[in-house]
């Protein structure tokens, strides 16, 4: 985790997508037949989804 508290949705997504090095596959294991980790597919939040939580602070 690189951002203690994300200020934007983009920062939050980037922080969540950053895998710790301990979770990456060792090259020796790949040569033993274990597939290498793939890059995560890009994802986004639609305006409709974001609109559902815009006023969340008012309810909390």
N, C-alpha and C positions, 0 to 999 in steps of 0.2 A: 504494500500500500504506500503510494508516494504522496498522496494528498490527504492530510489529516481530516479535512472537511471540505468536500467539493463545493465550489460556488456555482458551478453550472452542470447541466446534464452531461455535456461533452466530457468534462473532467471526471465525473462519476463513472461514465462508461469506459473511458480510457483507463481509469484506475482499476476497475473490475476486470478488464480484459488483460491486464498485465499479470502473467503467470509467474509465480516465484520460481527461481532457478531449481529449487528442490523438486519441482513437479515436471521438469523437462526430462526427456528420455536420454539416457546415456548412449553415446554412439556405439559402444560395444554391444549393447542390447539390440540395437537396430540390426547390426550384422548377424545377430543370432536369430533373426526372424521377427522381432517385435517391431511393428511399424513406428516410424517417427511421428512425433506430434505434428498435427496440421495447424496452420494458422486459423484463428477463429474467423468465422464469416462476419462481415460487417453487419450491424443492425442499427435500427433507428427507432425513435419514438414518434408516432404520428401526432399531428396537432390535436386530433380528437382525444387521444390518450392523455396528452399533456393537459388538455383543458379539464379533464376529470379531476385533476389534483391541484389546479391553480389556487383555489381558495381553501386548501387543506388547513393552513395555519389558523383560519378563522374557527375551525371545528376542534382543533387540538387544544 
